[in-house]
Amino acid sequence: MPETAKVARRRERFGTLAYDYGARRLTFVRRRERDLPSLPDALSRGLDAPICLTWELTYGCNLSCTHCLSSSGRRDPGELTTQEAVGFLDELERMRVFYVNIGGGEPTLRPDFADLVEYAVSHGIGVKFSTNGTTMTRGRATRYAGMDYLDIQVSIDGACPATNDPVRGAGSFAAATRAMERLAAAGFGAFKVSVVVTRLNAGELESLWRLAHGYGAVLRITRLRPSGRGAQSWDRLRPTQAQLRDVHRFLSDHPDVLTGDSFFHLGPLGREPLAGLNTCGAGRVVCLVDPVGDVYACPFVMHPEFRAGNVRMRGGFSGIWQDSELFGRLREPAEGGECASCSGFDSCRGGCMAAKFFTGLPLDGPDPECVFGHGEATLATSAAAPPRSAPGHDVSGRPVPVAFGSRRSPA
């Protein structure tokens, strides 16, 4: 990204949000009225527009990762067309959404992918996209390096093929590191190396940190969730309690490592909360839009119970964000439930909604990986069956052809 990156500002009821595209940093400038709520309370009540949102651009994927949240593989014939996708971006521009996290599937498989990214950034919407690296040619790396307001995350799940490939597929480690080499050679800058922490790679975080830095990149770790194909692999892949404590120590020792999602349950392990580990923004400051335009409160809970509408509906995305009954309920003040009396509640706020939902735990109960063991105890006595994820888009037979409005392919 060029060094002349701008700072975007947006007014909210409690003050002004400012997002620095160069530093990838959000700051708040508060008004001085005494009757304003605290910042955490203000955020929990929801913003006029999302800070960012996740956009699963396609379910198409050339890998079949064992923990994939959406069970991706085949495209959905109802995916948003290029024209609809551009209209959605126009709406985000009007709402002054700072950036979108584009994922999938493998988003670069859409023939119009690079065109949509260029359209977004040229209209002041920052883009962060995740890729398995398999499509990263030298030409594409050069093209991406020349785009403003763009960030890239290359996904791997191990510091070597022996750890990574059993989860992501044979040859996937080599493809990902080749993509990193090409981004570094193109002068892209500090892209991200994104890792889902599992029982298999939890002991490799230091090695993964060194690997990322070797390419001039930043390590970003995310949490395994029991959704999609992850529902079948969760018991086998989720880190042990001892490993989770090691993860907390690693994060404490490496403040440059990003988390970006809900490791809320680790908060009580330290005296000072780790940045970003105790705020659930579902339906308040973030949400997800899937390939067919359905809007979900949380990027990790693609389930009918958390679907708020579809961008093709009258009123579009802005109408859903502002008027959805589901989002309204999520923005109401919530009690601590079973966790309210816990000494760690202020640090973890009860943990991750998605992890609780897909293990059958009550949303006001403890996280299944609660560091005090409360989640395990509740699971042991619970008779509730966890809800099933959507059927998914695993490859079975021939891929579904999808016609897009643009025939242009990325360089």
C-alpha positions in Angstrom: 0.0 0.0 0.0 1.3 3.5 -0.8 2.6 5.5 2.1 0.1 8.3 1.4 -2.8 6.3 2.8 -5.6 8.4 4.1 -7.6 8.5 7.4 -11.4 8.1 7.0 -13.8 9.6 9.5 -17.4 8.9 10.3 -19.7 10.5 12.8 -21.6 8.4 15.3 -23.9 9.3 18.2 -21.1 9.3 20.7 -18.4 11.0 18.7 -16.3 10.3 15.6 -14.7 7.1 14.4 -11.4 7.5 12.5 -9.8 4.6 10.6 -6.2 4.9 9.4 -5.8 2.8 6.3 -2.0 2.9 6.6 -1.7 1.8 10.2 -4.9 -0.4 10.0 -5.9 1.3 13.2 -9.3 2.5 14.4 -9.6 5.3 16.9 -12.5 7.1 18.6 -12.8 10.8 19.2 -15.5 11.3 21.9 -17.7 14.3 22.5 -17.5 15.7 26.0 -21.1 15.5 27.1 -21.3 14.0 30.5 -24.4 11.9 29.8 -22.8 9.9 27.1 -22.4 6.1 27.7 -19.0 4.5 28.2 -17.4 3.5 24.9 -17.9 -0.3 25.5 -21.6 0.4 26.3 -21.9 2.6 23.2 -20.4 -0.1 21.0 -22.6 -2.8 22.5 -25.7 -0.7 21.5 -24.6 -0.8 17.9 -23.3 1.7 15.4 -25.0 3.6 12.6 -23.0 1.4 10.2 -20.6 -1.4 10.6 -16.9 -0.7 11.2 -16.2 -3.6 8.8 -18.1 -6.6 7.6 -17.1 -10.0 6.3 -18.2 -10.8 2.7 -18.0 -14.4 1.7 -17.7 -13.8 -2.0 -18.1 -17.4 -3.2 -18.4 -20.9 -1.8 -16.2 -22.1 -4.6 -12.9 -23.5 -3.4 -10.1 -25.7 -4.8 -9.2 -27.0 -1.3 -11.2 -28.9 1.3 -9.9 -27.8 4.7 -11.1 -30.0 7.5 -12.2 -27.0 9.6 -13.8 -24.9 6.9 -16.6 -22.9 8.5 -18.8 -23.0 5.4 -18.0 -26.4 4.1 -16.9 -24.7 0.9 -16.2 -26.4 -2.4 -18.8 -25.7 -5.1 -20.2 -22.3 -6.1 -23.8 -21.6 -5.3 -25.8 -20.9 -8.5 -27.5 -18.0 -6.6 -24.3 -16.0 -5.9 -24.6 -12.3 -6.3 -23.8 -11.2 -9.9 -21.1 -8.7 -10.7 -23.8 -6.0 -11.1 -25.4 -6.9 -7.7 -21.9 -7.0 -6.0 -21.1 -3.5 -7.4 -24.5 -2.2 -6.1 -23.7 -3.7 -2.7 -20.3 -1.9 -2.6 -22.1 1.4 -3.6 -24.3 0.9 -0.6 -21.3 0.4 1.7 -19.7 3.5 0.3 -22.9 5.5 1.1 -22.9 4.1 4.7 -19.1 4.9 5.0 -18.1 1.4 6.0 -14.4 1.5 6.4 -13.5 -1.9 5.0 -14.6 -5.4 4.0 -13.0 -8.7 4.8 -13.5 -10.8 1.7 -13.3 -14.5 2.0 -15.0 -17.7 0.8 -14.3 -20.4 -0.3 -11.4 -19.1 -2.3 -12.5 -15.6 -3.4 -9.9 -15.3 -6.1 -11.7 -18.0 -8.1 -14.4 -15.6 -9.1 -13.5 -14.3 -12.5 -14.5 -10.8 -11.5 -12.6 -10.8 -8.2 -9.9 -8.3 -9.0 -12.4 -6.0 -10.7 -14.5 -6.0 -7.6 -11.5 -5.3 -5.3 -10.4 -2.4 -7.6 -13.9 -1.0 -7.6 -14.1 -1.1 -3.8 -10.7 0.6 -3.1 -11.3 3.2 -5.8 -14.5 4.1 -3.9 -12.8 4.5 -0.5 -13.7 1.0 0.8 -10.6 -0.8 2.2 -10.4 -4.5 1.3 -8.8 -7.3 3.3 -9.0 -10.6 1.5 -8.0 -14.1 2.6 -6.5 -16.6 0.1 -5.0 -20.0 0.2 -2.4 -18.7 -2.2 -2.9 -21.3 -5.0 -3.9 -18.6 -7.5 -1.1 -16.1 -6.6 0.8 -15.7 -9.9 3.6 -13.1 -10.1 1.3 -11.0 -12.3 -1.4 -11.0 -9.7 1.0 -10.2 -6.9 2.3 -7.2 -8.9 -1.3 -6.1 -9.5 -2.2 -6.3 -5.9 0.9 -4.5 -4.8 -0.2 -1.5 -6.9 -3.6 -1.3 -5.3 -4.4 1.3 -2.6 -6.3 0.4 0.6 -5.7 -3.4 0.2 -4.5 -6.0 2.7 -4.0 -9.7 2.0 -4.1 -12.7 4.4 -2.4 -15.9 3.2 -3.8 -18.9 5.1 -1.7 -21.8 6.4 -2.2 -24.0 9.4 1.3 -25.2 10.2 4.9 -24.3 10.1 5.7 -27.2 7.8 3.9 -29.4 5.4 3.7 -32.3 7.9 1.5 -30.1 10.2 -0.3 -28.0 7.6 -1.2 -30.4 4.7 -3.3 -33.0 6.7 -5.6 -30.1 7.5 -5.6 -28.1 4.3 -4.6 -30.6 1.7 -1.6 -32.0 0.0 0.7 -29.4 -1.5 -1.2 -26.5 0.2 1.8 -25.5 2.3 4.0 -25.2 -0.7 1.3 -23.1 -2.5 0.9 -20.8 0.4 4.6 -20.1 0.9 5.0 -19.6 -2.8 2.3 -16.9 -2.7 4.2 -15.3 0.2 7.4 -15.3 -1.8 5.6 -13.6 -4.7 3.9 -11.0 -2.6 7.3 -10.1 -0.9 9.1 -10.0 -4.3 6.4 -7.7 -5.7 6.9 -5.3 -2.8 3.4 -5.6 -1.5 4.4 -4.8 2.1 3.3 -6.3 5.4 0.7 -8.8 4.4 -0.7 -11.2 6.9 -0.1 -14.9 7.5 -3.3 -16.2 9.0 -3.3 -19.4 11.1 -6.2 -21.2 12.8 -4.8 -22.4 16.1 -5.4 -26.2 16.5 -4.0 -29.0 18.7 -1.6 -29.8 15.9 0.0 -26.4 15.5 -0.3 -24.8 18.9 3.3 -25.7 19.6 4.5 -24.1 16.4 3.4 -20.5 17.0 6.9 -19.3 17.5 8.0 -20.9 14.3 5.0 -19.5 12.5 5.9 -16.0 13.8 9.4 -16.4 12.4 8.1 -17.7 9.1 5.8 -14.6 8.7 8.6 -12.2 9.6 10.9 -13.9 7.1 8.6 -12.6 4.4 8.1 -9.2 5.9 4.6 -10.2 7.0 2.6 -10.1 10.2 1.3 -13.2 12.0 -2.5 -13.4 12.6 -4.0 -16.2 14.6 -7.7 -17.1 14.7 -9.8 -19.5 16.7 -11.1 -22.9 15.6 -14.9 -23.1 15.7 -17.3 -26.0 15.6 -19.1 -24.8 12.4 -19.3 -26.3 8.9 -16.7 -29.1 8.5 -15.2 -27.7 11.8 -18.1 -29.4 13.6 -16.8 -32.8 12.7 -13.1 -32.0 13.4 -13.5 -29.7 16.5 -13.1 -32.4 19.2 -10.0 -33.7 17.4 -8.4 -30.4 16.5 -9.3 -28.0 19.3 -6.4 -27.0 21.6 -6.0 -28.5 25.0 -6.4 -26.3 28.1 -2.6 -26.4 28.6 -2.1 -25.3 25.0 -4.6 -22.4 25.4 -2.5 -21.2 28.3 0.6 -21.4 26.1 -1.3 -19.4 23.4 -2.1 -16.7 26.0 1.6 -16.5 27.0 2.6 -16.3 23.3 0.2 -13.4 22.7 1.5 -11.6 25.8 5.1 -12.0 24.6 4.3 -11.0 21.0 2.1 -7.9 21.0 2.6 -7.5 17.2 0.6 -10.7 16.6 -3.0 -10.0 15.6 -6.0 -12.0 16.7 -8.9 -10.3 15.0 -11.6 -12.5 16.5 -12.9 -14.1 19.6 -10.2 -15.5 21.8 -12.4 -14.0 24.6 -12.0 -17.0 26.8 -8.3 -16.3 27.3 -8.8 -12.9 28.9 -9.0 -14.1 32.5 -5.5 -15.6 32.3 -3.8 -12.2 32.5 -3.9 -9.2 34.8 -4.3 -6.9 31.8 -6.7 -7.9 29.0 -5.1 -8.5 25.7 -6.2 -6.1 23.0 -9.3 -7.2 21.1 -10.0 -10.3 23.2 -13.1 -9.2 25.1 -15.5 -7.5 22.7 -18.1 -9.4 20.7 -19.3 -7.1 17.9 -21.9 -9.4 16.3 -24.7 -7.3 14.9 -23.3 -4.3 16.6 -20.1 -3.3 14.8 -19.6 -6.3 12.4 -21.7 -8.8 10.5 -21.4 -11.2 7.6 -22.8 -11.3 4.1 -22.7 -14.7 2.3 -22.3 -15.4 -1.4 -26.1 -15.3 -2.1 -26.5 -12.0 -0.1 -27.8 -13.4 3.2 -26.8 -11.2 6.1 -25.8 -12.9 9.4 -25.0 -11.3 12.7 -21.7 -13.0 13.2 -19.1 -14.1 10.6 -18.9 -17.4 12.4 -22.6 -18.3 12.8 -24.0 -18.9 9.4 -27.2 -20.5 10.7 -30.9 -19.5 10.1 -31.2 -18.5 13.7 -28.8 -15.6 13.1 -29.8 -14.6 9.6 -31.2 -11.1 9.5 -32.2 -10.7 5.9 -30.9 -10.5 2.4 -29.3 -7.6 0.6 -31.6 -8.2 -2.4 -34.6 -7.3 -0.2 -36.2 -3.9 -0.4 -34.2 -1.5 1.7 -31.0 -3.4 1.0 -28.2 -3.9 3.4 -28.6 -0.6 5.2 -32.3 -1.4 6.0 -31.2 -4.7 7.5 -28.4 -3.1 9.6 -30.7 -0.4 10.9 -34.1 -2.2 11.3 -33.4 -5.9 11.7 -35.3 -7.3 14.7 -32.4 -9.8 15.3 -29.8 -7.0 15.4 -32.1 -5.0 17.6 -32.2 -7.8 20.1 -28.4 -8.2 20.0 -28.0 -4.5 20.8 -30.1 -4.7 23.9 -28.3 -4.6 27.3 -27.6 -8.2 28.3 -27.1 -9.8 31.7 -24.1 -12.0 32.4 -26.2 -15.1 32.9 -24.4 -18.0 34.4 -21.0 -16.2 34.0 -22.0 -13.0 35.8 -20.6 -14.0 39.2 -17.3 -15.2 37.7 -14.1 -13.3 38.6 -13.1 -13.4 34.9 -16.4 -12.1 33.5 -15.1 -8.5 32.8 -12.2 -10.0 30.8 -14.1 -12.5 28.6 -17.8 -11.3 28.8 -18.8 -15.0 28.6 -16.8 -15.9 25.6 -17.7 -16.5 22.0 -21.3 -16.7 20.8 -20.5 -18.9 17.9 -18.5 -21.4 19.9 -21.3 -21.7 22.4 -24.1 -21.9 19.8 -22.5 -24.8 17.8 -21.7 -26.8 20.9 -25.3 -26.5 22.2 -24.5 -24.2 25.1 -26.8 -21.4 26.1 -25.7 -18.0 24.7 -25.6 -16.6 28.3 -23.6 -19.5 29.5 -19.8 -20.1 29.6 -17.6 -20.6 26.6 -16.9 -24.3 25.8 -13.2 -23.6 26.2 -13.5 -21.4 29.3 -10.1 -21.4 31.0 -11.7 -22.2 34.4 -13.4 -25.3 33.0 -17.0 -24.0 33.4 -17.8 -24.7 29.8 -16.6 -28.3 30.0 -18.7 -28.8 33.1 -21.8 -27.4 31.5 -21.3 -29.5 28.4 -20.9 -32.6 30.5 -24.3 -32.1 32.1 -26.2 -30.7 29.1 -28.7 -32.8 27.4 -29.2 -30.3 24.5 -28.0 -31.4 21.0 -25.9 -28.9 19.2 -27.6 -27.3 16.2 -26.5 -28.5 12.8 -24.6 -26.3 10.4 -26.0 -25.6 7.0 -25.5 -28.5 4.4 -22.5 -26.6 3.0 -21.1 -26.8 -0.5 -18.7 -29.7 -0.4 -17.7 -30.9 -3.9 -19.9 -33.8 -5.0 -20.0 -34.4 -8.7 -19.4 -31.6 -11.2 -19.0 -28.0 -10.0 -22.1 -25.7 -10.4 -21.5 -23.2 -13.3 -22.2 -19.6 -12.4 -22.6 -16.8 -14.9 -21.2 -13.4 -13.8 -21.8 -10.0 -15.2 -18.1 -9.5 -16.1 -16.1 -11.8 -18.2 -12.8 -10.1 -17.4 -10.3 -12.3 -15.4 -7.6 -11.1 -13.1 -4.2 -10.6 -14.7 
